Amino acid sequence: MKPTIRTTFAAAAVLSLLTACGGGGGSDADGEFTLDGDVTMLIPFAAGGGSDLAGRATAAAMEAANDDLNINVENRDGGSGAVGYAQLQGQSGNEQYLLASETALLALPLSGVVKWTYEDFTPIMKIADDFTLMVTRADAPYETCADVVDAAKSDRIVAGISGATGLDNVVFTLTEQQTDVEFDRVSFESGGELTAALLGKQIDIASLNPGEVIGQLESGDIKALCAYADERYEYDELKDIPTASEQGIDVSFAQFRGVLAPGDISDAAKDYWVEQMEAAIETDEYTTYIEDNFLQANAAGGDEFSTYLEENSSQLAEVMGE
């Protein structure tokens, strides 16, 4: 059974209309952008998952780099990210709103569940790449991803995903295409919910970023079957996990972590936020976030981020059959 995407279209549409207001910030006599009060960082997923970790760490790094910044973090989950992005779209022109972005930015419009695309927003910076692991409970009868594939040829395998259009669904779809098997999907709103479902035996396997599940890996409650990465991790905690390609499943796909601003902001505001992010990725807070969550620090700001989104969207379109 393929996944069914249920998004709260009506709620997202109403939210977009109610929050459409523009404004925030301005330019001084020299044409330089200046803030007017606090900044809001939206996170389009629930607390406890990889997107929540990314958004809060990014806000902390930005504040560490600039004492004048005060960033309020808000979780606006629902619709596999659609509600949070609708909130940002409703803030078109508001130069004091940001959003912690990831692959749902590209997957949601490609799935046809929203009308907007990444071009309706202002890309500020890609801060990292975040690969994912296939994991299961410690007592499950699988030791590798290849074992799961073999089981799926005759048995029902229930795969949990965090967001019906996110990285999890992409890597499972690629695995199905590579191996001619099919998983049943159950969608959750965050990595925290997904981990609980796995431990509660509601699902058989899950796709989780290392930072979301490292505690359970270290405690032995969960085991990693493979990494959907180009190469094995160099981190000591993960270096013994084989890649999917080592097991004959040629699948590797990274979820990006990044920052967006609303569409229709001024060039001065865009330049300001790119500069703030360039300073943020030089902080100890950023380095700690990268290392604690086992990411690859592949930053790309402004126009480079736009180019990345264009290329990544084309790759996703091929995966999703668009």
C-alpha positions in Angstrom: 0.0 0.0 0.0 1.5 3.3 -1.1 1.4 6.3 1.3 -1.7 8.5 1.3 -0.9 12.2 1.9 -3.5 13.9 4.0 -2.8 17.6 4.4 -4.9 20.2 6.2 -5.6 22.2 3.1 -8.4 24.3 4.6 -6.5 25.1 7.7 -3.4 26.0 5.8 -5.4 28.2 3.4 -7.1 30.0 6.3 -3.8 30.4 8.1 -2.2 31.9 5.0 -5.0 34.5 4.7 -5.1 35.4 8.4 -1.3 35.9 8.7 -0.7 37.8 5.4 0.6 41.1 6.7 4.0 42.0 5.4 6.2 44.5 7.2 8.9 44.1 9.8 12.3 45.8 9.7 13.2 48.7 7.4 16.1 50.6 5.9 18.1 53.4 7.4 19.3 56.6 5.7 22.2 54.7 4.1 19.9 52.0 2.7 21.0 49.4 5.2 18.4 47.0 6.6 17.6 47.4 10.3 15.5 45.2 12.6 12.4 46.4 14.4 12.0 44.1 17.4 12.1 40.4 17.8 12.4 37.8 15.0 10.3 34.7 14.6 11.8 31.4 13.5 9.1 29.0 12.3 9.6 25.2 12.5 7.1 23.3 10.3 7.3 20.1 12.3 6.5 19.1 15.9 9.0 19.4 18.7 11.5 16.6 19.2 12.5 15.8 15.6 15.4 16.7 13.4 13.7 19.8 12.0 13.0 21.1 15.5 16.7 20.5 16.5 17.9 22.3 13.4 15.6 25.3 13.9 16.5 25.8 17.6 20.2 25.3 17.0 20.2 27.8 14.1 18.4 30.4 16.2 20.9 29.9 19.0 23.8 30.2 16.7 22.4 33.4 15.2 21.9 34.9 18.6 25.4 33.9 19.6 26.8 35.7 16.5 24.8 38.9 17.1 23.9 40.1 20.6 21.2 42.4 19.1 19.1 39.4 17.7 16.3 38.0 19.7 14.7 35.0 17.9 11.4 33.5 19.1 11.0 29.8 17.9 7.5 28.6 17.0 6.5 25.1 16.0 3.7 25.1 13.4 3.3 21.5 12.6 0.7 19.8 10.5 0.1 18.5 7.0 3.7 17.0 6.8 5.1 20.6 7.0 2.4 22.3 4.9 0.9 24.3 7.7 4.3 25.8 8.7 5.2 26.7 5.2 1.7 28.3 4.7 2.4 30.4 7.8 5.6 31.7 6.1 3.9 32.3 2.8 1.3 34.3 4.7 4.1 36.6 5.9 5.2 37.6 2.4 7.2 40.8 2.6 7.7 40.5 6.4 11.5 40.7 6.8 11.5 39.5 10.4 10.2 36.0 9.8 12.4 33.0 9.1 11.8 29.3 8.7 13.9 26.2 9.4 13.6 24.4 6.1 14.3 20.9 4.8 13.3 18.5 2.0 9.6 19.0 2.5 10.0 22.5 0.9 10.6 20.6 -2.4 8.6 17.4 -1.9 5.3 19.1 -0.9 4.8 21.0 -4.2 6.1 18.0 -6.3 3.4 15.9 -4.6 0.7 18.3 -5.7 -0.5 18.9 -2.1 0.3 22.7 -2.1 0.2 25.4 -4.7 3.4 27.2 -3.8 7.0 26.2 -4.8 10.4 27.0 -3.3 10.5 30.0 -5.6 7.7 31.7 -3.6 10.2 32.1 -0.7 13.6 33.7 -0.2 16.5 31.2 0.2 18.9 32.4 2.9 21.3 29.5 3.5 21.7 25.8 3.4 23.6 25.0 6.6 24.2 21.2 6.4 23.3 17.9 4.8 21.6 15.3 7.0 21.7 11.6 5.8 19.4 9.0 7.3 19.6 5.5 8.8 17.2 2.6 8.4 16.6 1.4 12.0 14.6 -1.2 13.8 14.1 -2.5 17.4 17.0 -4.3 19.0 14.9 -7.5 19.1 13.8 -7.4 15.5 14.9 -10.3 13.3 16.8 -8.1 10.9 20.5 -7.3 10.9 20.9 -5.4 7.6 18.7 -3.5 5.2 19.1 -6.4 2.8 17.4 -8.6 5.4 14.4 -6.2 5.4 14.2 -6.2 1.7 14.3 -10.1 1.6 11.5 -10.2 4.2 9.4 -7.7 2.3 9.3 -10.1 -0.7 7.0 -12.3 1.2 5.9 -10.5 4.4 4.2 -7.2 5.2 6.8 -4.7 6.4 5.4 -1.5 8.0 7.7 1.5 7.6 7.3 4.6 9.7 8.1 8.0 8.1 8.2 11.5 9.6 6.1 13.5 7.2 4.6 11.8 4.1 6.7 13.9 1.7 10.0 14.0 3.5 13.4 12.4 3.2 12.1 9.2 4.9 9.6 8.6 2.2 12.2 9.4 -0.5 14.8 6.8 0.7 12.1 4.1 1.1 10.7 4.9 -2.4 14.2 4.6 -3.8 14.8 1.3 -2.0 11.5 0.0 -3.4 12.5 1.0 -6.9 16.0 -0.5 -6.5 14.8 -3.9 -5.1 11.3 -4.3 -6.5 9.6 -4.6 -3.1 6.9 -2.6 -1.4 6.6 -1.3 2.2 3.5 -0.2 3.9 3.8 3.3 5.3 2.6 5.0 8.4 3.2 8.7 8.6 4.0 10.7 11.8 4.6 14.4 12.4 8.1 14.2 14.0 11.1 12.0 14.6 10.2 11.8 18.3 6.8 10.3 17.5 8.4 7.9 15.0 10.9 6.7 17.6 8.1 6.1 20.1 6.1 4.1 17.5 9.1 2.0 16.7 9.8 1.1 20.3 6.0 0.6 20.8 6.0 -2.0 18.0 3.5 -0.1 15.9 6.0 -0.2 13.0 8.8 -2.6 11.8 11.3 -0.2 10.5 11.9 3.6 10.4 14.1 6.1 8.6 15.7 8.4 11.2 18.5 10.9 11.1 21.4 10.0 13.5 20.8 13.0 15.7 17.2 11.9 16.3 18.0 8.4 17.5 21.6 8.4 18.8 20.5 8.0 22.4 18.5 4.8 21.6 21.4 3.5 19.5 23.8 3.9 22.4 21.3 2.4 24.9 20.8 -0.6 22.6 17.0 -0.2 22.3 17.3 0.4 18.6 19.8 -0.9 16.0 20.9 0.7 12.7 20.7 -1.6 9.7 22.3 0.7 7.1 23.1 4.3 6.3 21.5 5.9 3.3 24.8 7.9 2.7 27.5 8.1 0.0 30.1 6.8 2.4 30.3 5.5 6.0 30.2 8.1 8.7 33.5 9.1 10.1 32.0 9.7 13.6 33.1 7.1 16.0 29.5 6.3 17.1 28.4 5.5 13.5 31.5 4.4 11.6 30.6 0.7 11.9 27.2 1.1 10.2 27.5 -0.1 6.5 26.0 2.0 3.8 23.0 0.7 1.8 25.1 0.4 -1.3 27.5 -1.9 0.6 24.5 -4.2 0.9 23.5 -4.1 -2.8 21.0 -1.2 -2.4 22.3 1.7 -4.3 20.5 4.5 -2.5 21.9 7.7 -1.0 20.0 10.9 -0.5 20.6 13.7 2.0 18.1 16.0 3.6 19.3 19.5 3.6 18.9 21.8 6.6 18.5 25.4 5.8 16.9 28.8 6.5 14.2 30.6 4.4 12.7 34.0 4.6 9.3 35.0 3.2 9.0 36.0 -0.5 9.0 39.6 -1.6 11.5 40.9 0.9 14.0 43.6 0.0 17.4 42.9 -1.4 18.8 44.7 1.6 16.9 42.3 4.0 18.1 39.2 2.1 21.7 40.4 2.2 21.3 41.1 5.9 20.0 37.6 6.7 22.7 35.9 4.5 25.3 37.9 6.5 23.8 36.9 9.8 23.9 33.2 8.7 27.5 33.5 7.5 28.4 34.7 11.0 26.2 32.0 12.7 28.0 29.1 11.0 31.3 30.4 12.5 30.1 30.0 16.0 30.8 27.3 18.6 27.0 26.7 18.8 26.9 25.8 15.1 29.9 23.5 15.4 28.3 21.8 18.4 25.1 21.3 16.5 26.8 19.7 13.5 28.9 17.4 15.6 26.2 16.4 18.1 23.8 15.6 15.3 26.3 13.9 13.0 25.8 16.2 10.0 27.9 17.3 7.1 28.6 21.0 7.3 28.0 21.8 3.6 26.9 25.4 3.8 25.6 27.4 0.7 24.3 30.9 1.1 22.0 33.1 -1.0 22.1 32.4 -4.7 24.2 29.2 -4.1 21.3 27.9 -2.0 18.8 28.8 -4.8 20.9 26.8 -7.3 21.0 23.9 -4.9 17.2 24.0 -4.5 16.7 24.0 -8.3 19.0 21.0 -8.8 17.6 19.1 -5.8 14.1 19.7 -6.9 14.9 18.2 -10.3 16.3 15.1 -8.6 13.3 14.7 -6.4 11.0 15.1 -9.4 12.6 12.0 -11.0 12.2 10.0 -7.8 8.6 11.0 -7.3 7.7 10.4 -11.0 6.8 14.0 -11.8 
